[in-house]
């Protein structure tokens, strides 16, 4: 079970990092086109609803991408620590909670129904590991 949880944490971190990498490497990219069944959702996919509404533009999109990227990297490192890999083993709880916390911020800034699973995973990480993370700090 330890290996399955570690693999899920790493996969979640890799996906989160990929979202951040795409956002950082091309912060001026337009929102992604959605299939017709998602036409009910008013917000853009791949762009922050908040940054778009306020008109903050490329610098804010770059910051948003950095939040995604840092979240994902912390989750990957924490997942590796969960599996007992290297020096990050002792820091796994603070890394996972920090990564999930940043992930929650990213999901709020870029919310889309496709991110519900990420939202739930991040909430679970923070709720389940908060006391361990604060005890380790």
DSSP file (Angstrom, degrees, kcal/mol; ACC not computed):
  #  RESIDUE AA STRUCTURE BP1 BP2  ACC     N-H-->O    O-->H-N    N-H-->O    O-->H-N    TCO  KAPPA ALPHA  PHI   PSI    X-CA   Y-CA   Z-CA
    1    1 A X     >        0   0    0      0, 0.0     4,-2.5     0, 0.0     5,-0.2   0.000 360.0 360.0 360.0 -35.6    0.0    0.0    0.0
    2    2 A X  H  >  +     0   0    0      1,-0.2     4,-2.4     2,-0.2     5,-0.2   0.907 360.0  48.6 -57.6 -43.2    2.9    2.3    0.7
    3    3 A X  H  > S+     0   0    0      2,-0.2     4,-2.4     1,-0.2    -1,-0.2   0.877 110.1  51.0 -67.8 -37.9    4.1    2.0   -2.9
    4    4 A X  H  > S+     0   0    0      2,-0.2     4,-2.4     1,-0.2    -2,-0.2   0.934 111.9  46.5 -65.4 -46.2    0.7    2.7   -4.3
    5    5 A X  H  X S+     0   0    0     -4,-2.5     4,-2.6     1,-0.2    -2,-0.2   0.928 113.1  49.9 -61.9 -44.6    0.3    5.8   -2.2
    6    6 A X  H  X S+     0   0    0     -4,-2.4     4,-2.4    -5,-0.2    -2,-0.2   0.901 110.6  49.9 -59.4 -42.1    3.8    7.0   -3.2
    7    7 A X  H  X S+     0   0    0     -4,-2.4     4,-2.7     2,-0.2    -1,-0.2   0.895 110.9  49.1 -65.3 -40.1    3.0    6.3   -6.9
    8    8 A X  H  X S+     0   0    0     -4,-2.4     4,-2.7     2,-0.2    -2,-0.2   0.919 111.7  49.5 -64.9 -43.4   -0.2    8.3   -6.7
    9    9 A X  H  X S+     0   0    0     -4,-2.6     4,-2.2     2,-0.2    -2,-0.2   0.917 113.6  45.7 -62.0 -43.6    1.5   11.2   -5.0
   10   10 A X  H  X S+     0   0    0     -4,-2.4     4,-2.7     2,-0.2    -2,-0.2   0.924 113.1  49.6 -66.9 -43.6    4.3   11.2   -7.6
   11   11 A X  H  X S+     0   0    0     -4,-2.7     4,-2.4     2,-0.2     5,-0.2   0.920 111.1  49.9 -61.1 -43.2    1.8   11.0  -10.5
   12   12 A X  H  X S+     0   0    0     -4,-2.7     4,-2.3     1,-0.2    -1,-0.2   0.906 112.5  48.0 -60.9 -41.6   -0.2   13.8   -9.0
   13   13 A X  H  X S+     0   0    0     -4,-2.2     4,-2.8    -5,-0.2    -2,-0.2   0.881 110.0  51.3 -66.8 -38.9    3.0   15.9   -8.7
   14   14 A X  H  X S+     0   0    0     -4,-2.7     4,-2.4     2,-0.2    -2,-0.2   0.922 111.9  46.6 -65.1 -43.8    4.1   15.1  -12.3
   15   15 A X  H  X S+     0   0    0     -4,-2.4     4,-2.1     2,-0.2    -2,-0.2   0.930 114.2  47.8 -63.4 -44.7    0.7   16.2  -13.7
   16   16 A X  H  X S+     0   0    0     -4,-2.3     4,-2.1    -5,-0.2    56,-0.2   0.911 112.1  49.7 -62.3 -43.0    0.7   19.3  -11.6
   17   17 A X  H  X S+     0   0    0     -4,-2.8     4,-3.2     1,-0.2    -1,-0.2   0.893 108.2  53.7 -62.2 -40.1    4.3   20.1  -12.7
   18   18 A X  H  X S+     0   0    0     -4,-2.4     4,-2.3     2,-0.2     5,-0.2   0.907 107.5  50.0 -63.2 -41.6    3.4   19.6  -16.3
   19   19 A X  H  X S+     0   0    0     -4,-2.1     4,-2.1     1,-0.2    -1,-0.2   0.934 114.3  46.0 -60.4 -45.3    0.6   22.1  -16.0
   20   20 A X  H  X S+     0   0    0     -4,-2.1     4,-2.8    48,-0.2     5,-0.2   0.901 110.1  52.7 -64.9 -41.9    3.0   24.5  -14.4
   21   21 A X  H  X S+     0   0    0     -4,-3.2     4,-2.6     1,-0.2    -1,-0.2   0.917 110.6  47.4 -61.8 -43.5    5.7   23.9  -17.0
   22   22 A X  H  X S+     0   0    0     -4,-2.3     4,-1.4     1,-0.2    -1,-0.2   0.913 114.3  47.7 -63.6 -41.9    3.3   24.6  -19.9
   23   23 A X  H  < S+     0   0    0     -4,-2.1    -2,-0.2    -5,-0.2    42,-0.2   0.890 115.2  44.2 -67.0 -39.5    2.1   27.8  -18.2
   24   24 A X  H >< S+     0   0    0     -4,-2.8     3,-0.6    41,-0.3    -2,-0.2   0.881 113.8  49.7 -72.7 -38.1    5.6   29.0  -17.4
   25   25 A X  H 3< S+     0   0    0     -4,-2.6    -1,-0.2     1,-0.3    -2,-0.2   0.735 130.5  17.4 -75.7 -21.1    6.9   28.2  -20.9
   26   26 A X  T ><  +     0   0    0     -4,-1.4     3,-1.8    -5,-0.2    -1,-0.3  -0.453  68.2 162.9-147.2  69.0    4.1   29.9  -22.7
   27   27 A X  T <  S+     0   0    0     -3,-0.6    -3,-0.1     1,-0.3    34,-0.1   0.687  76.5  56.7 -67.3 -17.2    2.2   32.3  -20.3
   28   28 A X  T 3  S+     0   0    0     33,-0.1    -1,-0.3    34,-0.0    30,-0.1   0.343  77.3 128.7 -94.6   7.7    0.5   34.2  -23.1
   29   29 A X    <   -     0   0    0     -3,-1.8     3,-0.1    -6,-0.2    -3,-0.0  -0.318  62.4-114.3 -62.5 143.5   -1.1   31.1  -24.6
   30   30 A X        -     0   0    0      1,-0.1    -1,-0.1    17,-0.0     3,-0.1  -0.273  43.0 -79.2 -71.4 165.7   -4.8   31.4  -25.2
   31   31 A X        -     0   0    0      1,-0.1    15,-0.2    17,-0.0     2,-0.2  -0.294  55.2-102.2 -61.1 150.1   -7.3   29.3  -23.2
   32   32 A X  B     -A   45   0A   0     13,-3.5    13,-0.6    -3,-0.1     2,-0.2  -0.494  34.8-109.1 -76.9 144.9   -7.7   25.7  -24.5
   33   33 A X        -     0   0    0     -2,-0.2     2,-0.3    11,-0.1    -1,-0.1  -0.546  35.1-148.5 -72.7 136.6  -10.7   24.8  -26.6
   34   34 A X        -     0   0    0     -2,-0.2    -1,-0.0     1,-0.1     5,-0.0  -0.765  19.6-101.6-106.1 151.4  -13.2   22.6  -24.7
   35   35 A X    >   -     0   0    0     -2,-0.3     3,-2.1     1,-0.1    -1,-0.1  -0.267  41.4-101.5 -65.5 160.8  -15.5   19.9  -26.1
   36   36 A X  G >  S+     0   0    0      1,-0.3     3,-2.0     2,-0.2     4,-0.2   0.794 117.3  65.8 -56.3 -34.0  -19.1   20.8  -26.6
   37   37 A X  G 3  S+     0   0    0      1,-0.3     3,-0.3     2,-0.1    -1,-0.3   0.640  99.7  54.3 -68.3 -10.5  -20.3   19.0  -23.5
   38   38 A X  G X  S+     0   0    0     -3,-2.1     3,-1.7     1,-0.2    -1,-0.3   0.247  73.3 106.9-101.5  12.2  -18.3   21.5  -21.4
   39   39 A X  T <   +     0   0    0     -3,-2.0    -1,-0.2     1,-0.3    -2,-0.1   0.699  67.5  69.1 -65.3 -17.7  -20.0   24.6  -23.0
   40   40 A X  T 3  S+     0   0    0     -3,-0.3     2,-0.5    -4,-0.2    -1,-0.3   0.741  79.7  89.3 -71.1 -22.4  -22.0   25.1  -19.8
   41   41 A X    <   -     0   0    0     -3,-1.7    -3,-0.0     1,-0.1    71,-0.0  -0.658  64.5-159.6 -81.9 124.6  -18.8   26.1  -17.9
   42   42 A X        +     0   0    0     -2,-0.5    -1,-0.1     2,-0.1     2,-0.1   0.734  60.8  82.5 -77.8 -21.5  -18.2   29.9  -18.2
   43   43 A X  S    S-     0   0    0      1,-0.1     2,-0.1    68,-0.1     5,-0.1  -0.363  81.5-102.9 -88.6 163.2  -14.5   30.0  -17.4
   44   44 A X        -     0   0    0     -2,-0.1     2,-0.5     3,-0.1     3,-0.2  -0.448  26.7-131.9 -77.5 153.1  -11.4   29.4  -19.6
   45   45 A X  B    S+A   32   0A   0    -13,-0.6   -13,-3.5     1,-0.2     3,-0.1  -0.939  92.1  17.3-106.7 124.4   -9.4   26.2  -19.4
   46   46 A X  S    S+     0   0    0     -2,-0.5     2,-0.3     1,-0.3    -1,-0.2   0.397 115.2  79.0  96.3  -2.1   -5.7   26.7  -19.1
   47   47 A X  S    S-     0   0    0     -3,-0.2     2,-0.4    63,-0.1    -1,-0.3  -0.968  89.3-101.6-133.6 150.3   -6.0   30.3  -18.0
   48   48 A X     >  -     0   0    0     -2,-0.3     4,-2.4     1,-0.2    62,-0.2  -0.578  18.2-150.3 -75.5 127.1   -6.9   31.7  -14.6
   49   49 A X  H  > S+     0   0    0     60,-0.7     4,-2.1    -2,-0.4    -1,-0.2   0.882  99.8  47.7 -61.4 -37.0  -10.5   32.9  -14.4
   50   50 A X  H  > S+     0   0    0     59,-1.0     4,-2.1     2,-0.2     5,-0.2   0.941 112.1  46.2 -71.9 -47.7   -9.3   35.5  -11.8
   51   51 A X  H  >>S+     0   0    0     58,-0.3     5,-2.2     1,-0.2     4,-1.1   0.879 115.4  48.6 -62.4 -37.2   -6.4   36.8  -13.8
   52   52 A X  H  <5S+     0   0    0     -4,-2.4    -1,-0.2     3,-0.2    -2,-0.2   0.918 110.7  49.7 -67.6 -43.6   -8.6   37.0  -16.9
   53   53 A X  H  <5S+     0   0    0     -4,-2.1    -2,-0.2     1,-0.2    -1,-0.2   0.862 117.3  40.1 -65.2 -35.9  -11.4   38.8  -15.2
   54   54 A X  H  <5S-     0   0    0     -4,-2.1    -1,-0.2    -5,-0.1    -2,-0.2   0.623 107.7-126.1 -88.6 -14.5   -9.1   41.4  -13.7
   55   55 A X  T  <5 +     0   0    0     -4,-1.1    -3,-0.2    -5,-0.2    -4,-0.1   0.864  55.3 150.7  74.6  37.5   -7.0   41.7  -16.9
   56   56 A X     >< -     0   0    0     -5,-2.2     4,-0.5     1,-0.2     3,-0.4   0.739  32.9-171.2 -77.7 -22.2   -3.6   41.0  -15.2
   57   57 A X  H  >  -     0   0    0     -6,-0.5     4,-1.8     1,-0.2     3,-0.4  -0.217  44.2 -13.9  75.3-156.2   -2.1   39.5  -18.4
   58   58 A X  H  > S+     0   0    0      1,-0.2     4,-2.5     2,-0.2     5,-0.2   0.839 126.1  56.0 -61.6 -43.7    1.1   37.6  -18.9
   59   59 A X  H  > S+     0   0    0     -3,-0.4     4,-2.0     1,-0.2    -1,-0.2   0.911 111.7  45.1 -58.6 -40.0    3.0   38.5  -15.7
   60   60 A X  H  X S+     0   0    0     -4,-0.5     4,-2.8    -3,-0.4    -1,-0.2   0.885 111.2  53.1 -68.9 -38.0    0.2   37.1  -13.6
   61   61 A X  H  X S+     0   0    0     -4,-1.8     4,-2.4     2,-0.2    -2,-0.2   0.877 108.2  51.4 -63.8 -36.6    0.0   34.0  -15.8
   62   62 A X  H  X S+     0   0    0     -4,-2.5     4,-2.0     2,-0.2    -2,-0.2   0.916 110.7  47.8 -65.2 -43.3    3.7   33.5  -15.3
   63   63 A X  H  X S+     0   0    0     -4,-2.0     4,-2.0     2,-0.2    -2,-0.2   0.917 111.3  51.0 -62.4 -44.2    3.2   33.7  -11.5
   64   64 A X  H  X S+     0   0    0     -4,-2.8     4,-2.1     1,-0.2    -2,-0.2   0.905 109.3  50.3 -60.6 -42.3    0.3   31.3  -11.7
   65   65 A X  H  X S+     0   0    0     -4,-2.4     4,-2.7     1,-0.2   -41,-0.3   0.879 107.8  53.6 -62.6 -38.1    2.4   28.8  -13.7
   66   66 A X  H  X S+     0   0    0     -4,-2.0     4,-2.9     2,-0.2     5,-0.3   0.868 106.2  52.9 -64.9 -36.6    5.2   29.1  -11.2
   67   67 A X  H  X S+     0   0    0     -4,-2.0     4,-2.3     2,-0.2    -2,-0.2   0.942 111.2  46.2 -63.3 -47.1    2.7   28.2   -8.4
   68   68 A X  H  X S+     0   0    0     -4,-2.1     4,-2.6     2,-0.2   -48,-0.2   0.939 114.7  48.1 -57.6 -47.6    1.6   25.1  -10.3
   69   69 A X  H  X S+     0   0    0     -4,-2.7     4,-2.5     1,-0.2    -2,-0.2   0.921 112.5  46.3 -64.1 -46.8    5.2   24.2  -11.0
   70   70 A X  H  X S+     0   0    0     -4,-2.9     4,-2.3     2,-0.2    -1,-0.2   0.895 112.5  52.1 -63.1 -39.9    6.4   24.6   -7.4
   71   71 A X  H  X S+     0   0    0     -4,-2.3     4,-2.2    -5,-0.3    -2,-0.2   0.947 111.7  45.9 -59.8 -49.0    3.4   22.7   -6.2
   72   72 A X  H  X S+     0   0    0     -4,-2.6     4,-2.6   -56,-0.2    -2,-0.2   0.896 111.5  50.5 -63.7 -41.5    4.1   19.8   -8.5
   73   73 A X  H  X S+     0   0    0     -4,-2.5     4,-2.5     1,-0.2    -1,-0.2   0.901 111.3  48.9 -64.4 -40.4    7.8   19.7   -7.7
   74   74 A X  H  X S+     0   0    0     -4,-2.3     4,-2.6    -5,-0.2    -1,-0.2   0.889 111.8  49.8 -65.6 -38.5    7.1   19.6   -3.9
   75   75 A X  H  X S+     0   0    0     -4,-2.2     4,-2.6     2,-0.2    -2,-0.2   0.905 111.3  48.2 -66.9 -41.2    4.6   16.8   -4.5
   76   76 A X  H  X S+     0   0    0     -4,-2.6     4,-2.5     2,-0.2     5,-0.2   0.946 114.0  46.5 -63.2 -47.2    7.0   14.8   -6.5
   77   77 A X  H  X S+     0   0    0     -4,-2.5     4,-2.4     1,-0.2    -2,-0.2   0.916 114.0  48.3 -61.5 -42.8    9.7   15.2   -3.9
   78   78 A X  H  X S+     0   0    0     -4,-2.6     4,-2.3     2,-0.2    -1,-0.2   0.882 110.7  51.3 -64.8 -38.4    7.3   14.4   -1.1
   79   79 A X  H  X S+     0   0    0     -4,-2.6     4,-1.4     2,-0.2    -2,-0.2   0.891 110.1  48.9 -65.0 -39.8    6.1   11.3   -3.0
   80   80 A X  H  <>S+     0   0    0     -4,-2.5     5,-2.6     1,-0.2     4,-0.2   0.906 111.4  50.2 -64.6 -40.7    9.7   10.2   -3.4
   81   81 A X  H ><5S+     0   0    0     -4,-2.4     3,-1.6     1,-0.2    -2,-0.2   0.884 104.3  58.2 -62.1 -38.7   10.2   10.8    0.3
   82   82 A X  H 3<5S+     0   0    0     -4,-2.3    -1,-0.2     1,-0.3    -2,-0.2   0.859 106.4  49.2 -57.5 -36.4    7.1    8.7    1.0
   83   83 A X  T 3<5S-     0   0    0     -4,-1.4    -1,-0.3    -3,-0.2    -2,-0.2   0.457 122.6-109.6 -83.7  -1.1    8.8    5.9   -0.8
   84   84 A X  T < 5 +     0   0    0     -3,-1.6     2,-0.5     1,-0.2    -3,-0.2   0.698  61.8 158.6  83.6  20.0   12.0    6.4    1.3
   85   85 A X    > < -     0   0    0     -5,-2.6     3,-0.6    -6,-0.1     4,-0.3  -0.678  51.8 -52.4 -83.7 122.7   14.1    7.8   -1.5
   86   86 A X  G >  S-     0   0    0     -2,-0.5     3,-1.3     1,-0.2     4,-0.2   0.092 100.7 -26.9  58.1-157.9   17.1    9.9   -0.5
   87   87 A X  G >  S+     0   0    0      1,-0.3     3,-0.8     2,-0.1     4,-0.4   0.630 122.1  74.4 -70.8 -17.0   17.3   12.8    1.8
   88   88 A X  G <  S+     0   0    0     -3,-0.6     3,-0.5     1,-0.2     4,-0.4   0.579  72.6  87.4 -76.4  -6.6   13.7   13.9    1.1
   89   89 A X  G X  S+     0   0    0     -3,-1.3     3,-0.9    -4,-0.3     4,-0.2   0.896  89.4  46.4 -57.8 -41.6   12.4   11.0    3.3
   90   90 A X  T <  S+     0   0    0     -3,-0.8    -1,-0.2     1,-0.2     4,-0.2   0.715 116.3  45.8 -73.8 -20.0   12.7   13.1    6.4
   91   91 A X  T 3> S+     0   0    0     -3,-0.5     4,-2.6    -4,-0.4     5,-0.3   0.289  78.4 110.2-103.4   9.2   11.0   16.0    4.7
   92   92 A X  H <> S+     0   0    0     -3,-0.9     4,-2.6    -4,-0.4     5,-0.2   0.885  77.4  47.5 -57.6 -44.0    8.1   14.1    3.1
   93   93 A X  H  > S+     0   0    0     -4,-0.2     4,-2.5     2,-0.2     5,-0.3   0.954 114.8  43.2 -67.4 -49.5    5.3   15.5    5.3
   94   94 A X  H  > S+     0   0    0     -4,-0.2     4,-2.6     1,-0.2     5,-0.2   0.905 116.2  50.2 -61.2 -38.2    6.2   19.2    5.0
   95   95 A X  H  X S+     0   0    0     -4,-2.6     4,-2.8     2,-0.2     5,-0.2   0.927 112.3  46.4 -64.3 -44.0    6.9   18.8    1.3
   96   96 A X  H  X S+     0   0    0     -4,-2.6     4,-2.6    -5,-0.3     5,-0.2   0.912 115.0  45.7 -66.2 -42.2    3.6   17.1    0.7
   97   97 A X  H  X S+     0   0    0     -4,-2.5     4,-2.6    -5,-0.2    -2,-0.2   0.914 115.2  47.2 -68.6 -41.2    1.6   19.6    2.7
   98   98 A X  H  X S+     0   0    0     -4,-2.6     4,-2.6    -5,-0.3     5,-0.2   0.929 114.5  47.3 -64.0 -44.2    3.4   22.6    1.1
   99   99 A X  H  X S+     0   0    0     -4,-2.8     4,-2.2    -5,-0.2    -2,-0.2   0.913 114.5  45.9 -63.3 -42.7    2.9   21.1   -2.4
  100  100 A X  H  X S+     0   0    0     -4,-2.6     4,-2.4     2,-0.2    -1,-0.2   0.884 111.7  52.5 -68.2 -37.6   -0.8   20.4   -1.7
  101  101 A X  H  X S+     0   0    0     -4,-2.6     4,-1.9     2,-0.2    -2,-0.2   0.934 112.4  44.1 -63.0 -45.8   -1.3   23.8   -0.2
  102  102 A X  H  X S+     0   0    0     -4,-2.6     4,-2.6     1,-0.2    -1,-0.2   0.875 111.6  55.8 -64.1 -36.4    0.2   25.5   -3.3
  103  103 A X  H  X S+     0   0    0     -4,-2.2     4,-2.7    -5,-0.2    -2,-0.2   0.880 104.7  52.2 -63.2 -38.1   -1.9   23.1   -5.4
  104  104 A X  H  X S+     0   0    0     -4,-2.4     4,-2.3     2,-0.2    -1,-0.2   0.918 109.7  49.2 -63.3 -42.4   -5.0   24.3   -3.7
  105  105 A X  H  X S+     0   0    0     -4,-1.9     4,-2.4     2,-0.2    -2,-0.2   0.931 112.2  48.5 -60.7 -45.1   -4.1   27.9   -4.4
  106  106 A X  H  X S+     0   0    0     -4,-2.6     4,-2.1     1,-0.2    -2,-0.2   0.915 111.2  49.5 -62.0 -43.8   -3.4   27.0   -8.1
  107  107 A X  H  < S+     0   0    0     -4,-2.7    -1,-0.2     1,-0.2     4,-0.2   0.889 111.1  49.8 -65.1 -38.1   -6.7   25.1   -8.4
  108  108 A X  H >< S+     0   0    0     -4,-2.3     3,-0.8     1,-0.2    -1,-0.2   0.929 113.5  45.9 -64.9 -43.7   -8.6   28.0   -6.9
  109  109 A X  H 3< S+     0   0    0     -4,-2.4   -59,-1.0     1,-0.2   -60,-0.7   0.814 127.7  27.9 -68.0 -29.8   -6.9   30.5   -9.3
  110  110 A X  T 3< S+     0   0    0     -4,-2.1   -64,-0.3   -62,-0.2    -1,-0.2   0.022  86.8 171.6-118.4  25.3   -7.5   28.2  -12.3
  111  111 A X    <   +     0   0    0     -3,-0.8     2,-0.3    -4,-0.2   -62,-0.1  -0.039   6.4 152.7 -54.6 136.3  -10.6   26.4  -11.3
  112  112 A X    >   -     0   0    0     -5,-0.1     3,-2.7   -67,-0.1     4,-0.1  -0.949  56.4-109.6-152.2 147.9  -12.3   24.2  -13.9
  113  113 A X  G >  S+     0   0    0     -2,-0.3     3,-1.6     1,-0.3     4,-0.3   0.779 115.2  69.1 -55.0 -25.8  -14.4   21.1  -13.2
  114  114 A X  G 3  S+     0   0    0      1,-0.3     3,-0.4     2,-0.1    -1,-0.3   0.705  93.9  59.2 -63.8 -17.5  -11.6   19.0  -14.7
  115  115 A X  G <> S+     0   0    0     -3,-2.7     4,-2.6     1,-0.2    -1,-0.3   0.305  71.7 102.0 -94.9   9.0   -9.6   19.9  -11.6
  116  116 A X  H <> S+     0   0    0     -3,-1.6     4,-2.5     1,-0.2    -1,-0.2   0.906  81.9  50.2 -61.3 -41.9  -12.0   18.4   -9.1
  117  117 A X  H  > S+     0   0    0     -3,-0.4     4,-2.6    -4,-0.3    -1,-0.2   0.926 111.4  48.5 -63.1 -43.5   -9.9   15.3   -8.6
  118  118 A X  H  > S+     0   0    0     -4,-0.3     4,-2.6     1,-0.2     5,-0.2   0.906 110.4  52.6 -61.7 -40.9   -6.8   17.4   -8.0
  119  119 A X  H  X S+     0   0    0     -4,-2.6     4,-2.3     1,-0.2    -2,-0.2   0.928 111.1  46.0 -59.1 -46.8   -8.8   19.5   -5.5
  120  120 A X  H  X S+     0   0    0     -4,-2.5     4,-2.5     2,-0.2    -2,-0.2   0.893 112.4  50.0 -66.3 -41.0   -9.8   16.4   -3.6
  121  121 A X  H  X S+     0   0    0     -4,-2.6     4,-2.4     2,-0.2    -2,-0.2   0.930 112.3  47.9 -63.0 -44.8   -6.3   14.9   -3.5
  122  122 A X  H  X S+     0   0    0     -4,-2.6     4,-2.3     2,-0.2    -2,-0.2   0.907 112.0  48.9 -64.5 -41.3   -4.8   18.2   -2.3
  123  123 A X  H  X S+     0   0    0     -4,-2.3     4,-2.8    -5,-0.2     5,-0.3   0.931 111.4  50.5 -62.6 -44.5   -7.4   18.6    0.4
  124  124 A X  H  X S+     0   0    0     -4,-2.5     4,-2.8     1,-0.2     5,-0.3   0.910 109.9  50.2 -61.1 -42.6   -6.9   15.0    1.5
  125  125 A X  H  X S+     0   0    0     -4,-2.4     4,-2.2     2,-0.2    -1,-0.2   0.948 113.7  44.5 -60.9 -48.6   -3.1   15.5    1.7
  126  126 A X  H  X S+     0   0    0     -4,-2.3     4,-1.4     1,-0.2    -2,-0.2   0.935 117.7  44.1 -62.8 -46.7   -3.4   18.7    3.8
  127  127 A X  H  < S+     0   0    0     -4,-2.8     4,-0.4     1,-0.2    -2,-0.2   0.925 119.3  40.9 -65.5 -45.2   -6.1   17.2    6.1
  128  128 A X  H  < S+     0   0    0     -4,-2.8     4,-0.2    -5,-0.3    -1,-0.2   0.789 126.0  31.7 -76.8 -27.5   -4.4   13.8    6.6
  129  129 A X  H  X S+     0   0    0     -4,-2.2     4,-2.8    -5,-0.3     5,-0.2   0.452  86.5  99.1-112.5  -1.1   -0.8   15.1    6.9
  130  130 A X  H  X S+     0   0    0     -4,-1.4     4,-2.6     1,-0.2     5,-0.3   0.921  87.0  45.8 -54.9 -50.0   -1.1   18.5    8.6
  131  131 A X  H  > S+     0   0    0     -4,-0.4     4,-1.7     1,-0.2    -1,-0.2   0.886 115.0  47.7 -65.5 -37.4   -0.2   17.3   12.1
  132  132 A X  H  > S+     0   0    0     -4,-0.2     4,-1.6     2,-0.2    -1,-0.2   0.886 112.7  49.5 -67.9 -37.8    2.7   15.2   10.9
  133  133 A X  H  X S+     0   0    0     -4,-2.8     4,-1.1   -40,-0.2    -2,-0.2   0.911 112.7  45.6 -68.4 -41.7    4.0   18.1    8.8
  134  134 A X  H  < S+     0   0    0     -4,-2.6    -1,-0.2    -5,-0.2    -2,-0.2   0.825 111.7  52.5 -73.1 -29.5    3.8   20.6   11.6
  135  135 A X  H  < S+     0   0    0     -4,-1.7    -1,-0.2    -5,-0.3    -2,-0.2   0.829 109.9  49.7 -70.9 -31.8    5.4   18.2   14.1
  136  136 A X  H  <        0   0    0     -4,-1.6    -2,-0.2     1,-0.2    -1,-0.2   0.715 360.0 360.0 -78.8 -20.9    8.3   17.6   11.6
  137  137 A X     <        0   0    0     -4,-1.1    -1,-0.2    -5,-0.1    -2,-0.1   0.468 360.0 360.0 -81.0 360.0    8.9   21.4   11.1
